């Protein structure tokens, strides 16, 4: 079973073996297909997570409930030939974030329903996050850590109750902790971050365990496998803060004293391969990644669009870049808070920002139509080697040697896979 993979990672980490897993936080079919194809090649499970904003009982911004998302993932895996027991579903930031403007009673009730819906849908890795103030919490004071822990324990109780109704299904594994970057990347430029202090991690663990104990959740606490901390990594519109191992040295020593826990790191997008491997060696065994994968997809799509410009008259082109820009201008809510500056700077960010807010627009009907036309145009015949050299140079050598097909879908998937490869600590079955 795939859940044994998570258990094994924790056990091996505690034996001093550097091993970890990329947590793929995306709903884009090409990103998921690339991750699943890598899982087929390596023989290891794929971990896919959805956030409470992305997928919830009301549909989230994807329009999918947890059951819908689970079905979507299962169907994709079936198409690729990935066995069901090689797919691990996780829920990220499960809690009241979506409803934080509501009073605590209603926000928590909806959070309980969300957690139970994820468990019933087959999610197995659950990040409990009740760190945000709710509508009737005192706005003048920071949220008390004990209240946050109490709410997290209530969510765990709901998950345990839902699991009890499923018979022999594997019991959920939990992640706690809240000191994380803003989901999706920072909204303003940052030059440095404060690494989580050891005393704060210890306090989080102690008060959360006490809250679990009060609710008689001893068995659930035994399945808390990771704690989220800020190791000093972040990215935003125009910057990346790389992992500095020396800055996290105290955290690394601390987690060594915890017999059953590892760290989970969020916003590891755009970290170098060396930094990712340092993170894994320092017991950050679960590495969240999302925007870097859709950024790579966007890069490859633009490369294909530039090839199309060279091969087709204007009347036959998809106009993909212009269609995407128009979709983002029609509905700016997904990028307005993240991009700043002049009209020219905003236009640049909509195309090239590391925050990759364009990822929210791939499901737009007109964008989908343009994307389909682009693929159809370029699939009619092999792409010229000269254009591949110009716009897909990383793929050209493998196309020439015959290990990668010369078609647009293969190029897109390979571009995404190059990012996923950086997270691979153990060699693939078929190395490139």
Secondary structure as UniProt FT lines:
FT   HELIX           3..14
FT   TURN            15..16
FT   STRAND          21..24
FT   HELIX           29..42
FT   STRAND          46..51
FT   TURN            52..54
FT   TURN            57..58
FT   TURN            60..63
FT   HELIX           66..80
FT   HELIX           84..86
FT   STRAND          87..94
FT   HELIX           96..99
FT   TURN            100..101
FT   HELIX           104..120
FT   TURN            121..122
FT   STRAND          125..128
FT   TURN            135..136
FT   TURN            139..140
FT   HELIX           145..164
FT   TURN            165..168
FT   STRAND          173..176
FT   TURN            183..184
FT   HELIX           198..214
FT   TURN            215..216
FT   HELIX           218..221
FT   TURN            222..223
FT   STRAND          224..228
FT   STRAND          234..235
FT   STRAND          240..241
FT   HELIX           245..248
FT   HELIX           249..255
FT   TURN            256..257
FT   TURN            259..260
FT   STRAND          262..265
FT   TURN            269..270
FT   HELIX           273..281
FT   TURN            282..283
FT   STRAND          284..289
FT   HELIX           291..311
FT   HELIX           314..316
FT   HELIX           320..330
FT   HELIX           332..334
FT   TURN            335..338
FT   HELIX           343..352
FT   TURN            354..355
FT   HELIX           357..361
FT   TURN            362..363
FT   HELIX           365..378
FT   HELIX           385..391
FT   HELIX           393..401
FT   HELIX           408..421
FT   TURN            422..423
//
